[in-house]
Amino acid sequence: MIELRNITKIYNKGKPNEVIALKDINMKIKEGKITVLTGPSGCGKTTLLSIIGLILTPTYGDVIYNGENVTKYSDYWKTKFRRENIGFIFQHINLLPGYNALENILLPLYSMDLNPMDYMDRAMELLSRLKVLERAKHKVEQLSGGEQQRIAFVRALIKDPKYILADEPTVFVDEETSHIIHDIMEDLRDRGKTIIISTHDPELIKIADEVYRFTYGRLIT
């Protein structure tokens, strides 16, 4: 279980442009379930995902993984934990230009001293399922926005992470691909993965086990 206790995040604290992105968020995210964060743009969903994923540190409050308070652990520990346990699907994709799709998918494996060839079949299976197998050797600059998002989706799943954090994973894709992503998410849940999704997509909300709604940085339901 991932537990969030009194999470508050303030940007530019004490300055004239101070922004309270999150205020007193308390949540318990169950293992092996799909949890959806929803609400209007700017309500703090992406900030909360980044805190759950240990990319951002809350101004106040605690992040607890399976009973262990990891909030103030070192950046080195958090980086290692993310690398070994979390797959991120970023809204802004963050693929590396100058590399092709397959190279982008396999790059994270090098940081874990894993042999990319051992993961080639998994990469090809996911690329085929998402209907971008023929784009595997194309450079990022040659891919559409929707194709880039599908490549980023495969990259997040390549090392079979325990936790999947997805920020608007269907925002740039067509309806058919969106349905494929829904099916993959359900398959991952069936395999015991813990999935946390920030989304406006009503179809993704339908498959969630729990839905948390936010407004102006506060949890309302």
VOPA-454717 format. One record per residue (C-alpha): residue in one letter; chain; y, x, z. Coordinates in steps of 0.5 Angstrom, whole numbers, plus 500, padded with zeros to 3 digits. Each point is the difference from the previous one (the first is absolute). Layout:
! VOPA-454717
{r = A c = A Y = Y X = X Z = Z} .
...
! end
This chain:
! VOPA-454717
{r = M c = A Y = 500 X = 500 Z = 500} .
{r = I c = A Y = 507 X = 502 Z = 499} .
{r = E c = A Y = 505 X = 498 Z = 505} .
{r = L c = A Y = 508 X = 500 Z = 499} .
{r = R c = A Y = 503 X = 499 Z = 507} .
{r = N c = A Y = 508 X = 499 Z = 500} .
{r = I c = A Y = 501 X = 503 Z = 494} .
{r = T c = A Y = 508 X = 501 Z = 498} .
{r = K c = A Y = 502 X = 504 Z = 494} .
{r = I c = A Y = 508 X = 502 Z = 500} .
{r = Y c = A Y = 503 X = 504 Z = 494} .
{r = N c = A Y = 506 X = 504 Z = 501} .
{r = K c = A Y = 500 X = 498 Z = 508} .
{r = G c = A Y = 507 X = 500 Z = 503} .
{r = K c = A Y = 503 X = 501 Z = 494} .
{r = P c = A Y = 505 X = 495 Z = 496} .
{r = N c = A Y = 495 X = 499 Z = 495} .
{r = E c = A Y = 494 X = 498 Z = 505} .
{r = V c = A Y = 495 X = 496 Z = 498} .
{r = I c = A Y = 494 X = 497 Z = 504} .
{r = A c = A Y = 494 X = 499 Z = 495} .
{r = L c = A Y = 495 X = 498 Z = 505} .
{r = K c = A Y = 501 X = 497 Z = 507} .
{r = D c = A Y = 495 X = 499 Z = 505} .
{r = I c = A Y = 494 X = 499 Z = 496} .
{r = N c = A Y = 493 X = 499 Z = 503} .
{r = M c = A Y = 494 X = 499 Z = 496} .
{r = K c = A Y = 492 X = 501 Z = 500} .
{r = I c = A Y = 497 X = 502 Z = 494} .
{r = K c = A Y = 493 X = 499 Z = 500} .
{r = E c = A Y = 495 X = 504 Z = 497} .
{r = G c = A Y = 496 X = 498 Z = 493} .
{r = K c = A Y = 505 X = 495 Z = 499} .
{r = I c = A Y = 506 X = 499 Z = 495} .
{r = T c = A Y = 507 X = 499 Z = 503} .
{r = V c = A Y = 506 X = 498 Z = 496} .
{r = L c = A Y = 507 X = 501 Z = 502} .
{r = T c = A Y = 505 X = 495 Z = 496} .
{r = G c = A Y = 507 X = 498 Z = 500} .
{r = P c = A Y = 506 X = 501 Z = 496} .
{r = S c = A Y = 502 X = 507 Z = 497} .
{r = G c = A Y = 504 X = 505 Z = 506} .
{r = C c = A Y = 496 X = 496 Z = 506} .
{r = G c = A Y = 497 X = 507 Z = 502} .
{r = K c = A Y = 493 X = 499 Z = 497} .
{r = T c = A Y = 500 X = 507 Z = 496} .
{r = T c = A Y = 503 X = 503 Z = 506} .
{r = L c = A Y = 494 X = 497 Z = 505} .
{r = L c = A Y = 495 X = 503 Z = 495} .
{r = S c = A Y = 503 X = 507 Z = 500} .
{r = I c = A Y = 499 X = 499 Z = 508} .
{r = I c = A Y = 493 X = 498 Z = 500} .
{r = G c = A Y = 498 X = 505 Z = 495} .
{r = L c = A Y = 504 X = 506 Z = 504} .
{r = I c = A Y = 505 X = 502 Z = 495} .
{r = L c = A Y = 506 X = 497 Z = 504} .
{r = T c = A Y = 500 X = 501 Z = 508} .
{r = P c = A Y = 503 X = 494 Z = 503} .
{r = T c = A Y = 506 X = 500 Z = 504} .
{r = Y c = A Y = 497 X = 497 Z = 506} .
{r = G c = A Y = 493 X = 497 Z = 501} .
{r = D c = A Y = 493 X = 502 Z = 499} .
{r = V c = A Y = 495 X = 501 Z = 494} .
{r = I c = A Y = 493 X = 500 Z = 503} .
{r = Y c = A Y = 493 X = 501 Z = 496} .
{r = N c = A Y = 494 X = 498 Z = 503} .
{r = G c = A Y = 503 X = 500 Z = 507} .
{r = E c = A Y = 503 X = 507 Z = 499} .
{r = N c = A Y = 508 X = 500 Z = 500} .
{r = V c = A Y = 502 X = 505 Z = 494} .
{r = T c = A Y = 507 X = 499 Z = 500} .
{r = K c = A Y = 502 X = 506 Z = 502} .
{r = Y c = A Y = 495 X = 505 Z = 497} .
{r = S c = A Y = 502 X = 505 Z = 496} .
{r = D c = A Y = 502 X = 500 Z = 493} .
{r = Y c = A Y = 494 X = 504 Z = 498} .
{r = W c = A Y = 495 X = 496 Z = 504} .
{r = K c = A Y = 503 X = 493 Z = 496} .
{r = T c = A Y = 500 X = 504 Z = 494} .
{r = K c = A Y = 492 X = 502 Z = 501} .
{r = F c = A Y = 499 X = 493 Z = 502} .
{r = R c = A Y = 503 X = 496 Z = 494} .
{r = R c = A Y = 497 X = 505 Z = 495} .
{r = E c = A Y = 493 X = 498 Z = 503} .
{r = N c = A Y = 500 X = 493 Z = 502} .
{r = I c = A Y = 506 X = 496 Z = 496} .
{r = G c = A Y = 501 X = 499 Z = 493} .
{r = F c = A Y = 507 X = 498 Z = 498} .
{r = I c = A Y = 502 X = 495 Z = 494} .
{r = F c = A Y = 508 X = 501 Z = 500} .
{r = Q c = A Y = 504 X = 495 Z = 496} .
{r = H c = A Y = 504 X = 506 Z = 497} .
{r = I c = A Y = 493 X = 503 Z = 498} .
{r = N c = A Y = 502 X = 507 Z = 501} .
{r = L c = A Y = 496 X = 503 Z = 494} .
{r = L c = A Y = 501 X = 507 Z = 498} .
{r = P c = A Y = 503 X = 501 Z = 493} .
{r = G c = A Y = 497 X = 505 Z = 496} .
{r = Y c = A Y = 493 X = 499 Z = 502} .
{r = N c = A Y = 496 X = 495 Z = 497} .
{r = A c = A Y = 497 X = 493 Z = 503} .
{r = L c = A Y = 493 X = 504 Z = 502} .
{r = E c = A Y = 504 X = 506 Z = 503} .
{r = N c = A Y = 504 X = 496 Z = 504} .
{r = I c = A Y = 494 X = 496 Z = 503} .
{r = L c = A Y = 496 X = 506 Z = 502} .
{r = L c = A Y = 506 X = 504 Z = 502} .
{r = P c = A Y = 500 X = 498 Z = 508} .
{r = L c = A Y = 492 X = 502 Z = 500} .
{r = Y c = A Y = 503 X = 508 Z = 499} .
{r = S c = A Y = 503 X = 499 Z = 507} .
{r = M c = A Y = 494 X = 498 Z = 503} .
{r = D c = A Y = 496 X = 506 Z = 497} .
{r = L c = A Y = 496 X = 495 Z = 497} .
{r = N c = A Y = 497 X = 501 Z = 493} .
{r = P c = A Y = 503 X = 495 Z = 495} .
{r = M c = A Y = 494 X = 500 Z = 495} .
{r = D c = A Y = 496 X = 496 Z = 506} .
{r = Y c = A Y = 505 X = 495 Z = 500} .
{r = M c = A Y = 500 X = 499 Z = 492} .
{r = D c = A Y = 495 X = 494 Z = 499} .
{r = R c = A Y = 504 X = 496 Z = 506} .
{r = A c = A Y = 507 X = 502 Z = 496} .
{r = M c = A Y = 497 X = 497 Z = 493} .
{r = E c = A Y = 497 X = 494 Z = 503} .
{r = L c = A Y = 507 X = 498 Z = 503} .
{r = L c = A Y = 503 X = 502 Z = 494} .
{r = S c = A Y = 496 X = 496 Z = 496} .
{r = R c = A Y = 500 X = 494 Z = 505} .
{r = L c = A Y = 508 X = 500 Z = 499} .
{r = K c = A Y = 499 X = 500 Z = 493} .
{r = V c = A Y = 504 X = 507 Z = 499} .
{r = L c = A Y = 494 X = 505 Z = 499} .
{r = E c = A Y = 503 X = 501 Z = 493} .
{r = R c = A Y = 506 X = 503 Z = 503} .
{r = A c = A Y = 497 X = 505 Z = 505} .
{r = K c = A Y = 502 X = 506 Z = 496} .
{r = H c = A Y = 507 X = 497 Z = 498} .
{r = K c = A Y = 506 X = 503 Z = 504} .
{r = V c = A Y = 504 X = 496 Z = 505} .
{r = E c = A Y = 506 X = 500 Z = 495} .
{r = Q c = A Y = 495 X = 496 Z = 495} .
{r = L c = A Y = 498 X = 495 Z = 505} .
{r = S c = A Y = 504 X = 493 Z = 501} .
{r = G c = A Y = 502 X = 498 Z = 507} .
{r = G c = A Y = 494 X = 495 Z = 500} .
{r = E c = A Y = 495 X = 506 Z = 498} .
{r = Q c = A Y = 503 X = 505 Z = 505} .
{r = Q c = A Y = 499 X = 495 Z = 506} .
{r = R c = A Y = 493 X = 499 Z = 498} .
{r = I c = A Y = 499 X = 508 Z = 500} .
{r = A c = A Y = 504 X = 500 Z = 507} .
{r = F c = A Y = 495 X = 495 Z = 502} .
{r = V c = A Y = 494 X = 504 Z = 498} .
{r = R c = A Y = 503 X = 506 Z = 503} .
{r = A c = A Y = 500 X = 497 Z = 507} .
{r = L c = A Y = 493 X = 498 Z = 500} .
{r = I c = A Y = 497 X = 506 Z = 497} .
{r = K c = A Y = 498 X = 503 Z = 507} .
{r = D c = A Y = 497 X = 494 Z = 502} .
{r = P c = A Y = 505 X = 499 Z = 506} .
{r = K c = A Y = 499 X = 496 Z = 506} .
{r = Y c = A Y = 507 X = 497 Z = 500} .
{r = I c = A Y = 504 X = 498 Z = 494} .
{r = L c = A Y = 507 X = 498 Z = 500} .
{r = A c = A Y = 503 X = 497 Z = 494} .
{r = D c = A Y = 507 X = 499 Z = 499} .
{r = E c = A Y = 501 X = 494 Z = 495} .
{r = P c = A Y = 494 X = 502 Z = 496} .
{r = T c = A Y = 500 X = 495 Z = 495} .
{r = V c = A Y = 508 X = 500 Z = 498} .
{r = F c = A Y = 500 X = 504 Z = 494} .
{r = V c = A Y = 493 X = 497 Z = 497} .
{r = D c = A Y = 498 X = 494 Z = 496} .
{r = E c = A Y = 496 X = 494 Z = 502} .
{r = E c = A Y = 494 X = 502 Z = 498} .
{r = T c = A Y = 500 X = 507 Z = 503} .
{r = S c = A Y = 503 X = 497 Z = 506} .
{r = H c = A Y = 494 X = 496 Z = 501} .
{r = I c = A Y = 495 X = 506 Z = 499} .
{r = I c = A Y = 504 X = 503 Z = 506} .
{r = H c = A Y = 499 X = 494 Z = 504} .
{r = D c = A Y = 493 X = 501 Z = 499} .
{r = I c = A Y = 500 X = 507 Z = 502} .
{r = M c = A Y = 503 X = 499 Z = 506} .
{r = E c = A Y = 495 X = 495 Z = 502} .
{r = D c = A Y = 494 X = 504 Z = 498} .
{r = L c = A Y = 504 X = 506 Z = 504} .
{r = R c = A Y = 500 X = 495 Z = 506} .
{r = D c = A Y = 493 X = 498 Z = 499} .
{r = R c = A Y = 498 X = 508 Z = 501} .
{r = G c = A Y = 504 X = 500 Z = 507} .
{r = K c = A Y = 507 X = 503 Z = 498} .
{r = T c = A Y = 506 X = 498 Z = 503} .
{r = I c = A Y = 505 X = 498 Z = 495} .
{r = I c = A Y = 508 X = 499 Z = 502} .
{r = I c = A Y = 504 X = 497 Z = 494} .
{r = S c = A Y = 507 X = 499 Z = 499} .
{r = T c = A Y = 501 X = 494 Z = 495} .
{r = H c = A Y = 504 X = 494 Z = 497} .
{r = D c = A Y = 493 X = 499 Z = 496} .
{r = P c = A Y = 498 X = 493 Z = 502} .
{r = E c = A Y = 493 X = 501 Z = 498} .
{r = L c = A Y = 499 X = 506 Z = 504} .
{r = I c = A Y = 503 X = 496 Z = 506} .
{r = K c = A Y = 494 X = 495 Z = 499} .
{r = I c = A Y = 495 X = 506 Z = 500} .
{r = A c = A Y = 503 X = 502 Z = 507} .
{r = D c = A Y = 496 X = 500 Z = 507} .
{r = E c = A Y = 507 X = 500 Z = 503} .
{r = V c = A Y = 507 X = 499 Z = 498} .
{r = Y c = A Y = 506 X = 503 Z = 503} .
{r = R c = A Y = 507 X = 497 Z = 498} .
{r = F c = A Y = 506 X = 504 Z = 501} .
{r = T c = A Y = 508 X = 499 Z = 500} .
{r = Y c = A Y = 505 X = 505 Z = 501} .
{r = G c = A Y = 496 X = 505 Z = 503} .
{r = R c = A Y = 497 X = 495 Z = 505} .
{r = L c = A Y = 493 X = 497 Z = 500} .
{r = I c = A Y = 500 X = 492 Z = 500} .
{r = T c = A Y = 493 X = 498 Z = 499} .
! end
